[in-house]
Amino acid sequence: MLRFFIGYKYRWSLLLLSLWIITVFLIADQPANSKYTATLKSQNIKTNLIATHINSSTITANVRKTILENGLIVLTKEVHTAPVVSVQMWYKVGSRHEAPGVNGIAHQLEHMMFKGTKDRPVQFGRLFNALGSDSNAFTSYDQTAYYSTIERDKLKALLVLEADRMQNSLIEPEQLASEKRVVISELQGYENSPEYRLNRAVMHAVFPNHAYGLPVGGNKADVEKFQVEQVQEYYRKFYTPDNAVLVIVGDFQTAKTLETVKEIFGKLPKSQESRVKSQESTVNGQWSKLNTPILLREQGAAAMLQVVYPLPNLNHPDIPALEVMDYILTEGRNSRLYQALVESGLASEVTASVASLRDAGWYELLVTADDHQDLKKIETVLSRAIANLAQKGVKAEEITRAKMQVEAGVILSNRDITSQAMQLANDETTAGDYRYTERYLTAVSQVTDADIINVVNKYLKPEMRVVGLFQPTEEKITETGKKINLNQTTENLAATTPVPASEVDKYLPSLEETTDAIKQVSHNGSHNTSNPALPEKFTLANGLQVLLLPDKSTPTITLNGHIKAGTEFDLENQAGIASLVADNLMSGTKAKNALTLAKALEERGASLDFTAYREGVRIEADSLAADLPILIQTFADAVKNSTFPKKELELNRQQALTDLKQELDDPAEVAKRIFVQSIYPKQHPLHTFPTQKSLQRIKREDVIAFKTKYYRPDTTVLVIVGDFEPTQVRSLIQQELGDWPVSGQPPQQQYPKVDLPDSGLSVNPVIAGKTQAITFMGSTGINRQDPRYYAAVVLNQIVGGDTLSSYLGAEVRDRQGLTYGIYSYLQAQKNSGTFWIEMQTSPEDSSKAIASTRKLLQEIHQQGVTANDVETAKNTLISNYKISLADPEELAHTILMNQVRGMDITELNSFADLIKQVTLAQVNQAARELLHPDKIVVVTAGPAVVADKNHH
């Protein structure tokens, strides 16, 4: 997995694909994101910035830094809000250490670190899964990190595993060959993205003599040549205690835990080798200066402009002013470039970030053009807006708003312990000081208008930038489809016997020795040792349902909501209308225009977003605790009084058309669309997807009529979690939403029963210019009310719930190396359900991967799974569920969807018990009744699927 820590607005922004989590495209649940909401990118913000509402020192309060004799840096922070703990091991090595010819070796080594150790020759993903850990890893420019969040009583076990693989990892020829194939599959996935290809060309031009100009994940030519000795040498050189930072945040007792850390890690030797420094000396003064733009004319959907300006490293005193400048230029609807490019109709999107890394930095702007717009004109407008910033200065309100947005983003992005641990680890490994954020907060609070003008003149000089243009060449999708003989396979797919659960168990560290640490904190007054409290529910006279759950652990508000006005109500000739309505709710009301609505939120660093998906319109909002009234008032104004101004509606339509073109150039989106339409017949609510014609056919009066008909208080649910007084919130909601009128009965949508086909269908839509294939294979499933639901959840976890430890992951990914990621999904909605498997493969591996998957499904269908499989899956599901509830956003979403899908309010706590009660017999019955490998639809989109050279 790759991750780029490049800015504060985009904290974990350029996350491409995870080692464990491939892009999830929910079959009937994929929201269409609203373009016109004041959505602060708070989830992506690096935790840094101002102190007008909080003391900056609270960000690193209670952090203790310990350095062991062997040089291992240990950062600990007790947070007793939930019985979970995050354990992260960050190594100070990333792609910046790589020389030409070995590009991608840090990323390759990250993959190999899951392949087992001398004493534990078993896939570590299976060990983490057996512990119920939510684990992952990533490689970036400056570091490689391994992180897990786990129930507190398994803390020591996790530490033992991390120490073991720091010193004893197996890097053997057969495993390296398999994992190189997986990495190449991952790289091919990135190649599918025009944005990735453009960025790669531009960054190479910006950094011609530094590894920052190389792709973090590597390139295929170098990866293919990696030898075992090279990877082993890299491992020995960089994976040592004196080159690592261990961060532990959560529910533990510091003194006892530090004793355990010293016991486990203290005996590991420090490095005996000198490390090669990155090319720091070659950065300064050797920026590339290109007089002409880089031009890519390739297959794609939308034209793009990328502009990159070199910047100094993260410790330079100008970085805070550059960050504030970026927010003024690009954050929110009132920002300068949004106004100049998006509101003018030239572009559908503009994003930017200040990259602040160890050796250097850069300021990156990316503009996605609207259809038929000229990139040179966009470049001229962008340059003029930047020049105006320097010539005319900035307004005091712009600086104040930018600082507030950053401050709120800091707080909101630190609501869960995993993010808190990442902030500490990133600061320590990149800046050399876990308190870097505090210094940064102070510096940003002191930025002046003169500072902004200074950094624009100093760094955003036209002659210093590198410009990249992407001009798409369009080719239509061609499609091949045929009925296939599912009973004939000539592949030799006899799987090696998977490591049985009993073998995995014997490699698990003991859990007993953390008991003392737990007992010492279990009576802390703020400590949550049991199930979370149930929300308080009330219903207004107009039918609006509200669920409130106070949580004073952070000074924030998390609001989730649902209105039954989703794409299930789209008519075929007006497909896309539900999304167009949701996108335009913030475009103007009876009393406020779009800019005024957005400004109210942006000034407080708050966000409010409406997205349409199949079941309804999802409302997602967050703010600081004091700003809850602004959230509620803005939401109420939008749903009651939106007027859909013609100009904004047309801009949104054009953006929707641009988005559609991009979706139809994305193999995953194309595969999903054809898969769903192959399963669900015409006239079914899930069959309809927007087309160019359907979007163009929608009139303003249609939008107003849809809003009037489907936006009703009696089909609306709101969930609020955070720091508030329930009685005050009840009064506020009554005051703002009690007069939302309602009449008659709400519209209902009929979901006809869909039978399985008599035989399977295979379709291969070919999209020109793609290097990686995306496959969806599956069939209809069960809805949320089905009594088999809990057994089916356990079954899904066993089949493909994890890409390293599931049946599919162990065989198709880990043993055969045919895919970067393979997962199965059980989507059980209120009125429908879908079961599907998603994988990404090289086109020459697609047929073999599909055949292997089908064979495994057939075996599970006929023979079932084992009792150990069931127990491991149940433990994993229960642990992951409890961990998820420690995150306010996931907690609010869980409460909401339980309500929307007709579950009792007690489901929040009873879910784990119901999973625990599932039996082996129930799981195997579900396998017989729900898995139908001979009646599934298989859609593989991307390049043309070719037979593997061993396929006969």
DOVOPA-579937 format. One record per residue (C-alpha): residue in three letters; x, y, z. Coordinates in steps of 0.2 Angstrom, whole numbers, plus 5000, padded with zeros to 4 digits. Layout:
% residues N
AlaXYZ ...
//
This chain:
% residues 952
Met500050005000 Leu500650174996 Arg500350335006 Phe501050505004 Phe501150625018 Ile501250785008 Gly500250915017 Tyr499150975031 Lys497550995021 Tyr497750825014 Arg498350725029 Trp498250555022 Ser497750615005 Leu498550524991 Leu498150364998 Leu497950254983 Leu497750074987 Ser498049985003 Leu498849825005 Trp497349755013 Ile495949875007 Ile495649884989 Thr494450024983 Val492649974988 Phe491350014976 Leu489749974986 Ile488549894973 Ala486949984978 Asp487750104991 Gln488950214981 Pro488550394985 Ala488650524972 Asn489650664981 Ser488850834982 Lys489950964974 Tyr489251114982 Thr489451085000 Ala490551175011 Thr491551015015 Leu493151045025 Lys494450915021 Ser494650885039 Gln494850695038 Asn496350735028 Ile497150865039 Lys498750835048 Thr498450875066 Asn499251045067 Leu498751225069 Ile497951355079 Ala497451385097 Thr496051505097 His494851375104 Ile496051245112 Asn497751255120 Ser498951185107 Ser499851085120 Thr498350975122 Ile498750885106 Thr500250815114 Ala499650805131 Asn500150655141 Val501350595128 Arg502850515135 Lys504450495125 Thr505650355130 Ile507250295120 Leu507850125124 Glu509650085125 Asn509650005107 Gly508950175100 Leu507150125098 Ile506050285101 Val504450245110 Leu502950365111 Thr501550325123 Lys499850415126 Glu498550355137 Val496750385131 His495450295141 Thr493850335131 Ala493650155124 Pro494449985128 Val495549985113 Val497350035109 Ser498350075093 Val500050005091 Gln501050075076 Met502850045071 Trp503650175059 Tyr505250145051 Lys506250295045 Val506450235027 Gly505450265012 Ser505650294993 Arg506750444996 His508150325000 Glu508050234984 Ala509250254969 Pro508850234951 Gly508650054947 Val507949994963 Asn506350114963 Gly505050024974 Ile506149914985 Ala505449995001 His503749964995 Gln504149784990 Leu504949755007 Glu503349815016 His502449675007 Met503649545012 Met503449595030 Phe501849495031 Lys502649335024 Gly503049265041 Thr504649245052 Lys505849105057 Asp504849065072 Arg503149105065 Pro503249035047 Val501449095044 Gln500549235035 Phe500549375048 Gly498849435041 Arg498149275048 Leu498949305065 Phe498249485065 Asn496549425060 Ala496549295074 Leu496849425086 Gly495449535079 Ser496649675075 Asp496249805062 Ser497949805054 Asn498749885039 Ala500349955032 Phe500950085020 Thr502550155011 Ser502850335009 Tyr504250455004 Asp505050465021 Gln504350315030 Thr503650145030 Ala502350105044 Tyr501349965051 Tyr499850005061 Ser498549905071 Thr497149945082 Ile496549815094 Glu495649775110 Arg496749825125 Asp497049645132 Lys497949595116 Leu499249735117 Lys500749625122 Ala500349495109 Leu500449635095 Leu502049705102 Val502849525102 Leu502349505083 Glu503049675079 Ala504649635087 Asp504749465079 Arg504649535061 Met505849675065 Gln507249555067 Asn506649385060 Ser505649415044 Leu505749275030 Ile506249345013 Glu506349195002 Pro506449164983 Glu504749084981 Gln503849214992 Leu504749354984 Ala504249304966 Ser502449284971 Glu502349454980 Lys503249544966 Arg501849484955 Val500649564968 Val501549724968 Ile501549734949 Ser499649704949 Glu499549854962 Leu500649964950 Gln499549924935 Gly498049984946 Tyr498850154948 Glu499250154929 Asn497350144926 Ser497250324933 Pro497650474921 Glu497950574936 Tyr499250454942 Arg500150454925 Leu500150644924 Asn500750664942 Arg502150544939 Ala502750644924 Val502650814933 Met503550754948 His504950674938 Ala505250844930 Val505150934947 Phe506450824955 Pro507550754941 Asn508950724954 His508050664969 Ala507050514974 Tyr505550624977 Gly505350624958 Leu505150434958 Pro503550344961 Val503350284979 Gly502750114973 Gly504150084961 Asn504050044942 Lys503749874934 Ala505449864926 Asp506349884943 Val505249774953 Glu505449634940 Lys507349634943 Phe507349634962 Gln508349494969 Val508149414987 Glu509849474992 Gln509449654988 Val507849644998 Gln508649555012 Glu510049685013 Tyr508849825013 Tyr507949745027 Arg509549725038 Lys510049895035 Phe508449995039 Tyr507349875050 Thr508249905066 Pro507749975083 Asp508750135081 Asn507950175064 Ala506150145071 Val504750235081 Leu503550135091 Val501950235095 Ile500550165108 Val498950265110 Gly497450205119 Asp496850115135 Phe498350055144 Gln499450095159 Thr501050185154 Ala502250115167 Lys501749935165 Thr501749945146 Leu503450025145 Glu504149875156 Thr503349765143 Val504049865128 Lys505849855136 Glu505649665139 Ile505149635121 Phe506149755111 Gly507649795123 Lys508549645118 Leu508549675099 Pro510249735093 Lys510449905084 Ser511049915067 Gln512849875063 Glu512849945046 Ser512950135041 Arg511450195032 Val511450285015 Lys510750455017 Ser509450515005 Gln509950634991 Glu509750785002 Ser511150884995 Thr510550874978 Val508850954981 Asn509251134984 Gly509651234969 Gln509251094957 Trp507451114953 Ser506951074936 Lys506451234926 Leu505351184911 Asn504851324899 Thr503551214890 Pro502251114899 Ile502250924899 Leu500850864888 Leu500150694889 Arg498950644875 Glu498250474881 Gln496650374884 Gly495550454897 Ala494050554901 Ala494350724907 Ala495650854903 Met496750904918 Leu498051034923 Gln499351004936 Val500451144942 Val501851104955 Tyr502951234963 Pro504551184973 Leu504551224991 Pro505751205006 Asn505651065019 Leu504451055033 Asn505551135046 His505651295035 Pro504851445044 Asp503851495028 Ile502851335028 Pro501451395040 Ala501151545029 Leu501151435013 Glu499851325022 Val498651475026 Met498951535008 Asp498351365001 Tyr496751375011 Ile496351555005 Leu496651494987 Thr495751324987 Glu494751275003 Gly492851295001 Arg491651374990 Asn492251554995 Ser494051514991 Arg494851614976 Leu495151474964 Tyr493451384967 Gln492651554963 Ala493851584948 Leu493751404940 Val492251304947 Glu490951434949 Ser491451504932 Gly491051344924 Leu492851314918 Ala493251164929 Ser492251034939 Glu493551024953 Val495151104960 Thr496151034973 Ala497851084981 Ser499051034995 Val500651095002 Ala501850945003 Ser503050965018 Leu504350825019 Arg506050795026 Asp507150845012 Ala506050965002 Gly504251004998 Trp503051064984 Tyr501451154981 Glu500351054970 Leu498751114961 Leu497650994951 Val496151064940 Thr494950944932 Ala494251034917 Asp492351034913 Asp491950964896 His492551064881 Gln493551194891 Asp495251244886 Leu496651204897 Lys497651354892 Lys496251464897 Ile496151374914 Glu498051404916 Thr497851584912 Val496451604925 Leu497351514938 Ser498951614935 Arg497951774936 Ala497151724952 Ile498851684960 Ala499551854954 Asn498051944961 Leu498451874978 Ala500151944978 Gln499652114970 Lys498052154979 Gly498352064996 Val497151965006 Lys495752015017 Ala495751995036 Glu494151885035 Glu495051775022 Ile496551745034 Thr495351725049 Arg494251595040 Ala495851495034 Lys496551485051 Met494851425058 Gln494651295045 Val496351225049 Glu496051225068 Ala494351135067 Gly495151015055 Val496550975068 Ile495250935081 Leu494050845070 Ser495450735063 Asn495950675081 Arg494350595086 Asp495050425086 Ile496650345093 Thr497250285076 Ser497350455069 Gln498150525085 Ala499550395084 Met499850425066 Gln500050615070 Leu501350585083 Ala502250455073 Asn502250565057 Asp502950715067 Glu504350615075 Thr504850525059 Thr504750665047 Ala505150815058 Gly506150735071 Asp505050795085 Tyr503250735090 Arg502950905096 Tyr503150975079 Thr501251005078 Glu501351125093 Arg502651235085 Tyr501651235069 Leu500051285078 Thr500851435086 Ala501651485069 Val500051475059 Ser499151575072 Gln500451715069 Val500351725050 Thr499951895043 Asp499351965027 Ala501152025023 Asp501751845026 Ile500551775013 Ile501051905000 Asn502951865004 Val502751675001 Val501751704985 Asn503151814978 Lys504451704984 Tyr503851534979 Leu502451544967 Lys503551624953 Pro502951574935 Glu504751524930 Met504951404945 Arg503351294942 Val503151134931 Val501551124922 Gly500750964916 Leu499250944904 Phe498250794901 Gln497250794885 Pro496150634884 Thr495950534868 Glu494250454869 Glu493850274863 Lys492250194866 Ile492050044878 Thr491849874868 Glu490949734877 Thr491049544875 Gly489749444884 Lys489349264883 Lys488549124892 Ile489949014899 Asn490148834904 Leu490448844922 Asn490748654924 Gln492348654914 Thr493948714920 Thr495648654912 Glu496648754925 Asn497748654937 Leu497048744952 Ala497348614966 Ala497648724980 Thr498948684993 Thr498148645010 Pro497948805019 Val498748825036 Pro497348755048 Ala496748865062 Ser497648755075 Glu499248795067 Val498948985067 Asp498448975085 Lys500148895090 Tyr501049045083 Leu499949175093 Pro500849255108 Ser500049235125 Leu498749365130 Glu498849335149 Glu500349455153 Thr499349615150 Thr498049585163 Asp498949685177 Ala499049835165 Ile497149825162 Lys496649805180 Gln497549965184 Val496550075172 Ser494849985172 His494150095186 Asn494550255178 Gly493050375180 Ser493050415161 His493450235155 Asn492250145145 Thr492349955150 Ser490649895144 Asn489549915129 Pro489250095123 Ala487750185130 Leu486250175119 Pro485650335111 Glu484150435116 Lys482750435103 Phe481350555100 Thr480150595086 Leu479450765081 Ala477650785078 Asn478050795059 Gly478850625060 Leu480650665060 Gln481650545070 Val483150595080 Leu484450495090 Leu485650585102 Leu487150505110 Pro488150625121 Asp490050595121 Lys491150725130 Ser492850645126 Thr493250775112 Pro492450945109 Thr491650895093 Ile490050855085 Thr489750715072 Leu488050715063 Asn487450585052 Gly485750575043 His484650495031 Ile483250555020 Lys482250425009 Ala482550514993 Gly483950414985 Thr484250344967 Glu483050204970 Phe481750334964 Asp482650384948 Leu481650354933 Glu482650274918 Asn482350434907 Gln482950544921 Ala484250444930 Gly485350554940 Ile483950664947 Ala484150614965 Ser485950654965 Leu485650814956 Val484450864969 Ala485650824983 Asp487050914975 Asn486051074974 Leu485251084991 Met486651204996 Ser486551304980 Gly485351434988 Thr483851454999 Lys482451585000 Ala483551695011 Lys485351645007 Asn486351624991 Ala487651484989 Leu489051584995 Thr488151645011 Leu487651465015 Ala489451405013 Lys490251545022 Ala489251515038 Leu490051345039 Glu491751385032 Glu492051525045 Arg491851395058 Gly492851255050 Ala491251155049 Ser490651035035 Leu488950985029 Asp488750865015 Phe487250785006 Thr487550624995 Ala486350524986 Tyr486450334985 Arg485250194982 Glu484250184999 Gly484250375002 Val485150535004 Arg486550525017 Ile486950675027 Glu488650695035 Ala489250845045 Asp490450885059 Ser490951035068 Leu491651095085 Ala490451075099 Ala490051255100 Asp489551265082 Leu488151135082 Pro486751265081 Ile487551325064 Leu487551145058 Ile485751125062 Gln485151295056 Thr486051265039 Phe485351095037 Ala483651155041 Asp483751295029 Ala484351185015 Val483051045017 Lys481551165019 Asn481951315008 Ser483151264994 Thr482651354978 Phe483851274965 Pro484451434956 Lys484651404937 Lys486451454936 Glu487051334950 Leu485951194943 Glu486751204926 Leu488451204933 Asn488051054943 Arg487350964928 Gln488951004919 Gln490050934933 Ala488950774934 Leu489250754915 Thr491150764918 Asp491050644933 Leu490050524922 Lys491450524909 Gln492750494922 Glu491750354929 Leu491550274912 Asp493450274910 Asp493650184927 Pro493649994926 Ala492949974943 Glu491450094940 Val491150014923 Ala491249834931 Lys490049884945 Arg488849964933 Ile488749814921 Phe488749694936 Val487249774944 Gln486249784928 Ser486649604924 Ile485949544940 Tyr484449664942 Pro483249674927 Lys482549834920 Gln481149914931 His482049854946 Pro482550004957 Leu484449954957 His484549934938 Thr484550124934 Phe486150224932 Pro486450394924 Thr486850424906 Gln487250574897 Lys485550584889 Ser484650554906 Leu485650694914 Gln485350814900 Arg483450774900 Ile483150834918 Lys482351004919 Arg482351124934 Glu480451094937 Asp480850904938 Val482150944951 Ile480951054961 Ala479550924960 Phe480750784965 Lys481350884981 Thr479550924985 Lys478950744984 Tyr480350644992 Tyr481150765005 Arg480050735020 Pro480250745039 Asp479350575041 Thr480750495030 Thr482150585039 Val483250515053 Leu484650615061 Val485950545073 Ile487050665083 Val488550605093 Gly489650725103 Asp489950855116 Phe488150925119 Glu486750935132 Pro485250835125 Thr483950945132 Gln484651095123 Val484850995106 Arg483050935107 Ser482451115109 Leu483651175095 Ile482951035083 Gln481151075088 Gln481451255084 Glu482251235067 Leu481451075060 Gly479751065069 Asp478951175056 Trp479551065042 Pro477851025034 Val477250855030 Ser475650795021 Gly474950625016 Gln475950465016 Pro477750445010 Pro478150374993 Gln478650184993 Gln479650094980 Gln479249914976 Tyr480749794975 Pro480249644965 Lys480949474969 Val482449434958 Asp482749244954 Leu484449174951 Pro484849144932 Asp484848964926 Ser486748984921 Gly488149104923 Leu488549254912 Ser490349324909 Val490649494902 Asn492249584897 Pro492049774894 Val493649834886 Ile494250004891 Ala495650064880 Gly497250124889 Lys497050024904 Thr498349904911 Gln497449814926 Ala495749724925 Ile494449744939 Thr493249594941 Phe491549584950 Met490749414952 Gly489249374962 Ser487349364963 Thr485849434973 Gly485949404991 Ile484849435007 Asn484149585015 Arg484549655033 Gln482949575040 Asp483349395034 Pro483649275049 Arg485149205040 Tyr486049375041 Tyr487249345055 Ala487749175049 Ala488049255032 Val489149395039 Val490249255047 Leu490249165031 Asn490749315021 Gln492149345033 Ile492849175030 Val492649185011 Gly493449355008 Gly493249465023 Asp495149495023 Thr496349495008 Leu497749405017 Ser496849285029 Ser495249235021 Tyr495049075010 Leu495049184994 Gly496549295000 Ala497549145006 Glu497349054989 Val497149184976 Arg498249324983 Asp499449254995 Arg499849084987 Gln499649114969 Gly500049304968 Leu498649334956 Thr497949484963 Tyr498449634973 Gly496849624983 Ile495249514983 Tyr493749534994 Ser492049474996 Tyr490549585001 Leu488849555009 Gln487749705006 Ala486149685015 Gln485049835014 Lys483249855020 Asn482449795004 Ser483749704994 Gly485449614996 Thr486949584985 Phe488449464987 Trp489949494977 Ile491849464975 Glu492949604969 Met494749584963 Gln496049674953 Thr497249574942 Ser498449584927 Pro497449544911 Glu498449384909 Asp497949324926 Ser496149364926 Ser495549194919 Lys496549094931 Ala496049204946 Ile494149194941 Ala494349004939 Ser495248984956 Thr493849094965 Arg492448994957 Lys493248824962 Leu493448884980 Leu491648944981 Gln491148774974 Glu492148684988 Ile491348795001 His489648774994 Gln489748584994 Gln490948545009 Gly490648695020 Val491948765032 Thr492748715048 Ala492248745066 Asn493948835069 Asp493548945053 Val491948995061 Glu492649035078 Thr494149135071 Ala492949235060 Lys491749275074 Asn493149335086 Thr493849445072 Leu492049515068 Ile491749555086 Ser493449635089 Asn493349745074 Tyr491549795078 Lys492049855095 Ile493549945088 Ser492450035075 Leu491250095089 Ala492750195097 Asp492750305081 Pro491350435083 Glu491050435064 Glu490850245063 Leu489750245079 Ala488550375072 His488450285055 Thr488050115064 Ile486750195074 Leu485950275059 Met485950125047 Asn485250015061 Gln483750135062 Val483550155043 Arg483549965040 Gly482249935054 Met483349865068 Asp482949895086 Ile483950025095 Thr484749885106 Glu485549815090 Leu487049935094 Asn487549815108 Ser486749655103 Phe487549635087 Ala489149565094 Asp488149445105 Leu487149385090 Ile488749355080 Lys489449255095 Gln487949145094 Val488149085076 Thr488448905074 Leu489548805062 Ala487848725056 Gln487148895052 Val488648955043 Asn488748795032 Gln486848805029 Ala487148985023 Ala488448925011 Arg487348795003 Glu485848925002 Leu486849084997 Leu488349034987 His487948984969 Pro489548974959 Asp488648904944 Lys487449044943 Ile488449204946 Val488849354935 Val490649384931 Val491149554924 Thr492949594921 Ala493249774915 Gly494849854909 Pro496049784896 Ala495449634886 Val495649474896 Val496949354889 Ala497149174893 Asp498649144904 Lys500049064895 Asn499748904905 His497948904902 His497348764889 
//
